[in-house]
Amino acid sequence: MTIQDKAEAVEVEPGVVGKGRWIERWEPENELFWENGGKAIAKRNLIFSIVAEHIGFSVWLLWSIVVVKMYGTFDAETGALVTAGANGWALTASQGFTILAVASGVGAILRIPYTFAVGLFGGRNWTVVSALLLLIPTLALAWVVQHPEVPFGVLLAVAATAGFGGGNFASSMANISFFYPEKEKGWALGLNAAGGNIGVAVAQKLVPFAIAAFGIGLAAAGLVYVPLAVAAAILAFLFMDNLRDAKADPKPTVKSLKEPHTFLMSFLYIGTFGSFIGYSAAFPTLLAVVFGRADIALAWGFLGALIGSLCRPTGGRLADRMGGAKVTVAAFTAMAVAGAVAVIGVREESLLLFFVSFMALFAFTGIGNGSTYRMIPAIFRRRQVEAGEDTDESRLDFRRRAAGAVGIISAVGALGGFAIPFVYKWAKESSGSIVPALQVYVVVFLVMAAVTWFAYIRRAAKMSGV
């Protein structure tokens, strides 16, 4: 069979799919297949994947801005309540950090089953289901904020359901990774992730406006996302597709668990994405608690998440051109510098210096997110080459391993969002300042930069140059 014959045999035109919008055969590495309809289908699925993931991320981080309105003001000497927050709530900083950590942690844990859900139900089908699941945290938030008399445990349980939105990321990224050829994965995954990540910034900007404009108080924070979640589900149902190549098969994922680089990349992703989601959740609270500027937290706290999100595709693009490892080392080094400057800002009580340093920190977490994610398929492609296997079956197997690794790595990395608020809580309770927490982060970033260099840049490293 000639190359042209082979291309015609697997040709796919946009919209030509099987029953239930299942595409039976998908060969993005075949250039004729890709240009002959495959690219258009991939782009369409990417667009509506971004829409759904965007809403998911927004819901996941709703509490980052809601808790700012729920903090009480307490007397520094007696601890007595001076002023209650919105709706009669009087949360302490420790309670706020706990809520943020739990919501982030549940989202991280759900990423593992969400990754398998793509194979079990299909990428399009699961996007519909996962979007509808967002009705639970949004409606529950709208109810609980109107009842300040409920026990803190109930409030915490409701906040935990926001984790449904965090799980969306893993299924979306695993799904989109199947649609694109190796040479375009960095940019495609970067766009998909950025479109989701930017939901944090949109939520942090939209929620204060909704609370003030709709006349129903904090309940608006949840209710405004109810129709958006339904719309995301409808759009996914109408315009997305399922890939038969992404069928459920635990074997490739199990194989990815036997790959040491899966765990090494999980560690690095804690430093990039874990930092992004942890700082996004905590930043408005830091502005309100450390500097007493809830007004700035509500008006400008969204900027960090926005900058980090917009920088993520840039990290993927730079990684496509320069290699993910080099970009990742540079990002970790810059994050350490920004963290050190933030320490100076806190000690000097300079809100401006602190704010600017965190904007830089967010920017480099975004770049690092894009570059580390680009390294994952590159590592598994290198493993395929090392194995000397270049058949269609082998390529598909390694793509599935990479997709499984994406889910695992994204889940472990997101646990950084669980740890970061607790580290801030520990620092505030033990020393009265967040400086010890920032110092811990600086050291961790430098360690991660060193690990990346040793494993992926050093000439003697087997994976040098990924």
Wavefront OBJ file of the C-alpha trace (Angstrom):
o trace
v 0.000 0.000 0.000
v 1.379 3.420 -0.962
v 1.496 6.348 1.423
v -1.381 7.976 -0.471
v -3.456 4.791 -0.314
v -2.811 4.507 3.400
v -3.843 8.121 3.940
v -7.080 7.583 1.999
v -7.806 4.435 3.987
v -7.752 6.326 7.281
v -9.095 9.635 5.996
v -11.422 11.415 8.392
v -13.478 14.429 7.417
v -14.712 16.881 10.072
v -17.955 15.586 11.562
v -17.732 12.118 9.973
v -17.858 9.905 13.044
v -19.547 6.747 14.188
v -22.645 6.223 16.310
v -22.531 8.235 19.524
v -19.866 10.521 18.032
v -17.172 7.853 18.326
v -14.190 8.203 15.962
v -13.056 4.675 15.262
v -9.530 5.386 14.038
v -7.215 8.263 14.813
v -3.691 8.790 13.411
v -2.501 12.327 14.160
v 1.133 11.450 13.374
v 0.125 10.717 9.747
v 0.531 14.127 8.099
v -1.919 13.425 5.277
v -4.513 12.214 7.762
v -3.859 15.271 9.933
v -4.211 17.806 7.128
v -7.110 15.916 5.538
v -9.565 16.585 8.353
v -7.862 15.410 11.522
v -6.559 18.846 12.453
v -9.999 20.445 12.175
v -11.560 17.781 14.403
v -8.795 18.154 16.994
v -9.206 21.936 17.028
v -12.967 21.696 17.522
v -12.565 19.301 20.448
v -9.859 21.503 21.946
v -12.092 24.590 21.847
v -15.000 23.000 23.685
v -12.700 21.155 26.054
v -11.304 24.543 27.053
v -14.817 25.891 27.652
v -15.747 23.011 29.969
v -12.427 22.997 31.786
v -12.638 26.762 32.251
v -15.936 26.423 34.119
v -14.523 23.532 36.142
v -11.516 25.534 37.302
v -13.732 28.492 38.151
v -15.909 26.360 40.399
v -12.858 24.706 41.990
v -11.510 28.071 43.150
v -14.791 29.779 44.055
v -13.955 29.547 47.733
v -10.688 31.454 47.258
v -12.672 34.647 46.950
v -15.783 33.716 48.967
v -13.799 33.135 52.183
v -12.351 36.646 51.964
v -15.890 37.973 52.505
v -16.450 35.565 55.419
v -13.504 36.541 57.626
v -14.227 38.161 60.967
v -12.073 40.817 62.643
v -10.714 39.749 66.030
v -9.051 41.602 68.899
v -5.314 40.870 68.805
v -5.010 40.514 72.593
v -8.227 38.818 73.683
v -9.195 37.061 70.454
v -12.741 38.399 70.844
v -14.777 39.006 67.706
v -14.840 42.689 66.758
v -16.599 42.643 63.396
v -18.346 39.779 61.595
v -17.959 39.144 57.905
v -20.663 38.822 55.245
v -23.904 37.044 56.193
v -22.803 36.950 59.830
v -19.828 34.670 59.259
v -16.690 35.102 61.385
v -14.050 32.778 59.982
v -10.492 32.939 61.300
v -7.461 32.908 59.009
v -6.753 29.297 60.036
v -10.275 28.230 59.122
v -9.982 30.019 55.785
v -6.703 28.285 54.942
v -8.260 24.931 55.896
v -11.210 25.469 53.547
v -8.877 26.377 50.686
v -6.668 23.355 51.342
v -9.538 20.868 51.478
v -11.119 22.114 48.244
v -7.731 21.857 46.516
v -6.966 18.452 48.000
v -10.250 16.849 46.931
v -9.734 18.185 43.417
v -6.273 16.636 43.353
v -7.510 13.205 44.478
v -10.364 13.186 41.964
v -7.936 13.671 39.102
v -6.979 9.994 39.140
v -10.493 8.538 38.609
v -11.281 11.382 36.212
v -8.337 10.320 34.040
v -9.696 6.768 33.771
v -13.186 8.108 33.084
v -12.094 9.292 29.629
v -11.282 5.725 28.626
v -14.357 4.244 30.275
v -16.957 6.647 28.898
v -15.254 8.596 26.110
v -13.812 12.115 26.223
v -16.950 13.827 24.950
v -19.292 11.793 27.134
v -17.284 12.388 30.289
v -16.985 16.107 29.582
v -20.793 16.264 29.590
v -21.055 14.337 32.876
v -18.255 16.227 34.629
v -19.793 19.581 33.649
v -23.154 18.569 35.108
v -21.465 17.410 38.322
v -20.506 21.049 38.900
v -24.124 21.729 39.843
v -23.423 20.042 43.190
v -20.742 22.439 44.513
v -22.380 25.537 43.036
v -25.836 24.895 44.506
v -24.370 23.661 47.798
v -22.277 26.843 48.131
v -25.321 28.992 47.432
v -27.157 27.237 50.280
v -24.463 27.021 52.962
v -23.282 30.644 52.838
v -26.781 31.699 53.864
v -26.577 29.645 57.065
v -23.767 30.921 59.331
v -25.182 28.797 62.138
v -24.054 25.512 60.541
v -21.044 23.743 62.113
v -17.660 24.381 60.531
v -17.530 20.708 59.514
v -20.596 21.160 57.314
v -19.047 24.227 55.692
v -15.874 22.235 55.087
v -17.815 19.353 53.504
v -19.555 21.731 51.114
v -16.238 23.351 50.187
v -14.832 19.873 49.507
v -17.373 19.330 46.714
v -15.679 22.137 44.782
v -13.050 19.473 44.083
v -15.309 18.198 41.280
v -14.069 21.175 39.284
v -10.439 20.270 39.970
v -10.883 16.748 38.640
v -11.959 18.117 35.246
v -8.403 19.129 34.430
v -7.003 15.588 34.352
v -9.734 14.151 32.149
v -9.555 17.120 29.787
v -5.773 16.978 29.418
v -5.705 13.193 29.011
v -8.400 13.464 26.339
v -6.751 16.265 24.351
v -3.353 14.543 24.491
v -4.793 11.832 22.215
v -6.013 14.297 19.591
v -2.715 16.015 18.756
v 0.545 14.835 17.131
v 3.740 14.864 19.147
v 5.096 18.053 17.562
v 2.015 20.074 18.558
v 1.239 18.625 21.981
v 3.068 21.342 23.908
v 1.058 24.164 22.362
v -2.269 22.282 22.403
v -1.929 21.112 26.004
v -0.723 24.568 26.987
v -3.796 26.205 25.459
v -6.120 23.635 27.004
v -4.575 24.080 30.428
v -4.401 27.872 30.166
v -8.045 28.076 29.154
v -8.868 26.122 32.295
v -6.414 27.909 34.568
v -7.729 31.304 33.537
v -11.060 30.264 35.023
v -9.470 30.962 38.413
v -8.862 34.588 37.485
v -12.294 34.984 35.912
v -13.987 33.566 39.012
v -11.961 35.802 41.325
v -12.973 38.842 39.268
v -16.554 37.817 38.496
v -17.609 36.639 41.952
v -17.128 39.973 43.822
v -19.101 41.696 41.050
v -21.893 39.087 41.215
v -22.096 39.333 44.995
v -22.482 43.114 44.797
v -24.755 43.257 41.745
v -27.405 40.574 42.171
v -28.699 41.545 45.594
v -28.561 38.017 47.032
v -25.204 38.236 48.783
v -22.687 35.394 48.850
v -25.172 32.947 47.301
v -24.545 34.652 43.948
v -21.036 33.180 43.912
v -22.480 29.704 43.359
v -25.648 30.529 41.435
v -23.865 32.502 38.711
v -22.059 29.305 37.643
v -25.152 27.071 37.481
v -26.219 28.126 33.955
v -22.591 28.196 32.823
v -22.073 24.579 33.883
v -25.239 23.533 32.037
v -24.110 25.442 28.925
v -20.694 23.708 29.015
v -22.398 20.313 29.157
v -24.671 21.131 26.212
v -21.801 22.424 24.063
v -19.701 19.316 24.791
v -22.654 17.091 23.899
v -23.187 18.859 20.576
v -19.645 19.492 19.362
v -17.124 17.119 20.950
v -16.138 13.562 19.943
v -15.028 10.320 21.561
v -11.872 8.570 20.368
v -11.882 4.789 20.241
v -8.079 4.856 20.632
v -8.588 6.334 24.098
v -10.524 3.267 25.258
v -10.245 2.090 28.847
v -7.198 -0.063 29.350
v -5.496 0.000 32.748
v -2.366 -1.744 31.470
v -0.687 1.358 29.958
v -1.388 3.334 33.127
v 0.019 0.523 35.254
v 3.096 0.549 33.019
v 3.422 4.298 33.530
v 3.438 3.660 37.286
v 6.478 1.441 36.788
v 8.258 4.328 35.088
v 10.443 6.252 37.602
v 10.066 9.426 35.558
v 6.323 9.437 36.270
v 7.078 10.026 39.935
v 9.934 12.403 39.260
v 7.717 14.525 37.028
v 4.989 14.379 39.694
v 7.457 15.910 42.132
v 8.349 18.677 39.690
v 4.708 19.345 38.885
v 4.033 19.963 42.569
v 6.451 22.884 42.220
v 4.827 24.330 39.098
v 1.115 23.574 39.037
v 0.886 22.916 42.776
v 2.345 26.364 43.342
v -0.013 27.942 40.826
v -3.176 26.482 42.314
v -2.015 26.886 45.918
v -0.987 30.505 45.445
v -4.139 31.254 43.427
v -6.284 29.962 46.268
v -4.293 31.685 49.015
v -3.294 34.999 47.419
v -6.541 36.920 48.122
v -6.462 35.649 51.706
v -2.814 36.716 52.105
v -3.673 40.243 50.978
v -6.561 40.352 53.444
v -4.831 38.688 56.404
v -1.196 39.823 56.115
v -1.799 43.388 54.911
v -5.399 43.888 56.051
v -6.467 44.861 52.543
v -9.581 42.858 51.733
v -10.517 45.610 49.275
v -7.406 44.941 47.190
v -7.915 41.187 47.526
v -11.407 41.458 46.036
v -10.481 43.989 43.348
v -7.037 42.780 42.256
v -6.473 39.309 43.699
v -7.431 37.783 40.342
v -4.367 39.220 38.564
v -1.981 36.524 39.766
v -4.080 33.657 38.417
v -4.648 35.586 35.187
v -0.938 36.146 34.598
v -0.062 32.543 35.458
v -2.734 31.234 33.101
v -1.705 33.442 30.188
v 1.932 32.427 30.599
v 1.212 28.697 30.455
v 0.953 28.404 26.630
v 4.193 30.386 26.397
v 5.873 27.765 28.552
v 4.580 25.038 26.251
v 5.705 26.891 23.132
v 9.169 27.591 24.546
v 9.433 23.926 25.525
v 8.531 22.870 21.964
v 11.419 24.975 20.670
v 14.071 24.780 23.406
v 13.241 21.610 25.300
v 11.020 21.370 28.349
v 13.807 20.709 30.839
v 15.720 23.916 30.087
v 12.595 26.029 30.412
v 11.617 24.256 33.633
v 14.991 24.911 35.294
v 14.802 28.572 34.344
v 11.245 28.788 35.724
v 12.151 27.216 39.086
v 15.163 29.505 39.459
v 13.077 32.598 38.723
v 10.389 31.399 41.162
v 12.997 31.127 43.910
v 14.137 34.698 43.255
v 10.555 35.981 43.265
v 9.871 34.137 46.522
v 12.910 35.745 48.139
v 11.689 39.187 47.071
v 8.255 38.392 48.567
v 9.972 37.742 51.910
v 11.490 41.225 51.756
v 8.069 42.653 50.935
v 6.502 41.089 54.041
v 9.368 42.122 56.328
v 9.365 45.685 55.010
v 5.548 45.747 55.126
v 5.594 46.823 51.502
v 2.348 45.774 49.852
v 3.614 46.972 46.459
v 6.814 44.897 46.601
v 4.889 41.850 47.827
v 2.262 42.223 45.110
v 4.801 42.648 42.293
v 6.902 39.708 43.494
v 3.828 37.486 43.505
v 2.920 38.592 39.984
v 6.382 37.426 38.887
v 5.932 34.219 40.855
v 2.622 33.537 39.112
v 4.139 34.235 35.694
v 6.908 31.697 36.172
v 4.585 29.061 37.640
v 2.599 29.405 34.416
v 5.687 29.015 32.251
v 6.805 26.063 34.350
v 3.370 24.455 34.056
v 3.589 24.516 30.280
v 7.158 23.246 30.108
v 6.775 20.388 32.614
v 3.625 19.159 30.898
v 5.443 19.179 27.571
v 8.159 16.985 29.055
v 5.761 14.109 29.800
v 4.946 12.960 26.226
v 8.565 13.653 25.235
v 9.808 11.286 27.942
v 7.494 8.478 26.857
v 8.370 9.057 23.210
v 12.037 8.678 24.187
v 11.160 5.454 26.000
v 9.506 4.146 22.855
v 12.598 4.923 20.791
v 14.832 3.257 23.392
v 12.649 0.163 23.248
v 13.170 0.007 19.500
v 9.444 -0.351 18.899
v 8.051 1.672 15.999
v 4.811 -0.079 15.099
v 1.349 1.488 15.162
v 0.481 -0.674 18.153
v 3.618 0.375 20.035
v 3.092 4.063 19.350
v -0.496 3.812 20.609
v 0.632 1.931 23.718
v 3.181 4.603 24.617
v 0.650 7.368 23.934
v -1.683 5.648 26.378
v 1.106 5.358 28.910
v 1.765 9.079 28.551
v -1.961 9.833 28.960
v -2.076 7.679 32.098
v 1.014 9.421 33.431
v -0.619 12.798 32.754
v -3.477 11.884 35.076
v -1.181 10.639 37.823
v 1.196 13.587 37.557
v -1.608 16.147 37.484
v -3.159 14.560 40.578
v 0.059 14.471 42.589
v 1.026 17.942 41.401
v -2.306 19.381 42.454
v -1.623 18.192 46.003
v 0.644 21.221 46.177
v -2.559 23.221 46.264
v -3.536 21.218 49.344
v -0.182 21.658 51.077
v 0.464 25.352 50.428
v -2.467 26.764 52.460
v -1.535 24.482 55.366
v 2.076 25.685 55.243
v 0.812 29.265 55.408
v -1.457 28.257 58.299
v 1.474 26.641 60.134
v 3.689 29.689 59.618
v 1.003 32.149 60.742
v 0.112 30.155 63.849
v 3.687 29.372 64.886
v 5.381 32.705 64.177
v 2.623 35.184 63.446
v 4.081 35.728 59.965
v 4.021 33.964 56.580
v 7.778 34.537 56.134
v 8.754 30.979 57.237
v 6.359 29.566 54.626
v 7.866 31.712 51.865
v 11.369 30.640 52.899
v 10.358 26.984 52.670
v 9.054 27.564 49.145
v 12.296 29.231 48.031
v 14.342 26.242 49.186
v 11.941 23.792 47.515
v 12.139 25.655 44.194
v 15.938 25.563 44.231
v 15.909 21.834 44.996
v 13.511 21.225 42.118
v 15.694 23.224 39.738
v 18.670 21.078 40.740
v 16.700 17.846 40.298
v 15.532 18.919 36.830
v 19.088 19.718 35.770
v 20.443 16.430 37.120
v 17.770 14.215 35.531
v 16.996 16.011 32.272
v 19.775 18.411 31.264
v 23.033 16.874 32.469
v 24.815 15.281 29.494
v 25.163 11.936 31.220
v 21.429 11.755 31.965
v 19.525 9.236 29.836
v 16.683 11.709 29.327
v 18.959 14.652 28.606
v 17.313 17.135 26.287
v 13.624 16.298 26.758
l 1 2 3 4 5 6 7 8 9 10 11 12 13 14 15 16 17 18 19 20 21 22 23 24 25 26 27 28 29 30 31 32 33 34 35 36 37 38 39 40 41 42 43 44 45 46 47 48 49 50 51 52 53 54 55 56 57 58 59 60 61 62 63 64 65 66 67 68 69 70 71 72 73 74 75 76 77 78 79 80 81 82 83 84 85 86 87 88 89 90 91 92 93 94 95 96 97 98 99 100 101 102 103 104 105 106 107 108 109 110 111 112 113 114 115 116 117 118 119 120 121 122 123 124 125 126 127 128 129 130 131 132 133 134 135 136 137 138 139 140 141 142 143 144 145 146 147 148 149 150 151 152 153 154 155 156 157 158 159 160 161 162 163 164 165 166 167 168 169 170 171 172 173 174 175 176 177 178 179 180 181 182 183 184 185 186 187 188 189 190 191 192 193 194 195 196 197 198 199 200 201 202 203 204 205 206 207 208 209 210 211 212 213 214 215 216 217 218 219 220 221 222 223 224 225 226 227 228 229 230 231 232 233 234 235 236 237 238 239 240 241 242 243 244 245 246 247 248 249 250 251 252 253 254 255 256 257 258 259 260 261 262 263 264 265 266 267 268 269 270 271 272 273 274 275 276 277 278 279 280 281 282 283 284 285 286 287 288 289 290 291 292 293 294 295 296 297 298 299 300 301 302 303 304 305 306 307 308 309 310 311 312 313 314 315 316 317 318 319 320 321 322 323 324 325 326 327 328 329 330 331 332 333 334 335 336 337 338 339 340 341 342 343 344 345 346 347 348 349 350 351 352 353 354 355 356 357 358 359 360 361 362 363 364 365 366 367 368 369 370 371 372 373 374 375 376 377 378 379 380 381 382 383 384 385 386 387 388 389 390 391 392 393 394 395 396 397 398 399 400 401 402 403 404 405 406 407 408 409 410 411 412 413 414 415 416 417 418 419 420 421 422 423 424 425 426 427 428 429 430 431 432 433 434 435 436 437 438 439 440 441 442 443 444 445 446 447 448 449 450 451 452 453 454 455 456 457 458 459 460 461 462 463 464 465 466
